Amino acid sequence: MDLERLTALLDALSGRWNQVLAVFGGVALAAGLLGLLTRALGAKEEDGFHHLFRRRSDEE
């Protein structure tokens, strides 16, 4: 990225840091809630998402 594009991007974001931080905060909150949901459904960290899509009959 050249210097002109970088300064243009920074100029566009100036004064909008609250909005930028709100977006990143929302993404972090959504990721945390997804982690809580997958943990509540019984997934373990080493399972990844495979446990969520496994049928109950496969476990028996």
C-alpha positions as CSV (number, residue, x, y, z in Angstrom):
1,M,0.0,0.0,0.0
2,D,1.5,3.3,-1.0
3,L,1.7,6.3,1.2
4,E,-1.1,8.3,-0.5
5,R,-3.6,5.4,-0.1
6,L,-2.6,5.0,3.5
7,T,-3.0,8.7,4.3
8,A,-6.4,8.7,2.5
9,L,-7.5,5.7,4.6
10,L,-6.4,7.4,7.8
11,D,-8.1,10.6,6.8
12,A,-11.3,8.7,6.2
13,L,-11.1,7.0,9.6
14,S,-10.3,10.1,11.5
15,G,-13.1,11.0,13.8
16,R,-14.6,7.6,13.5
17,W,-12.6,5.7,16.0
18,N,-15.6,5.1,18.2
19,Q,-17.3,3.3,15.3
20,V,-14.2,1.3,14.4
21,L,-13.8,0.2,18.0
22,A,-17.6,-0.7,18.2
23,V,-17.3,-2.9,15.2
24,F,-14.2,-4.8,16.6
25,G,-15.9,-5.0,20.0
26,G,-19.0,-6.5,18.4
27,V,-16.9,-9.0,16.5
28,A,-15.1,-10.0,19.7
29,L,-18.5,-10.4,21.5
30,A,-19.9,-12.5,18.8
31,A,-16.8,-14.8,18.8
32,G,-17.1,-15.1,22.6
33,L,-20.8,-16.0,22.4
34,L,-20.1,-18.6,19.6
35,G,-17.5,-20.1,21.9
36,L,-20.0,-20.3,24.8
37,L,-22.6,-21.8,22.6
38,T,-20.4,-24.5,21.2
39,R,-19.1,-25.3,24.7
40,A,-22.8,-25.6,25.9
41,L,-23.5,-28.0,23.0
42,G,-20.8,-30.3,24.3
43,A,-17.9,-29.5,22.0
44,K,-14.4,-29.7,23.4
45,E,-11.5,-27.6,22.2
46,E,-9.8,-30.5,20.5
47,D,-13.0,-31.5,18.7
48,G,-13.3,-28.3,16.7
49,F,-16.6,-28.1,14.9
50,H,-16.7,-31.9,14.1
51,H,-18.5,-32.7,17.4
52,L,-21.4,-30.3,16.5
53,F,-22.2,-32.1,13.3
54,R,-21.7,-35.6,14.5
55,R,-24.9,-37.6,14.9
56,R,-25.8,-39.0,18.3
57,S,-25.9,-42.5,16.9
58,D,-22.2,-42.2,15.8
59,E,-21.2,-41.8,19.5
60,E,-22.7,-45.1,20.6
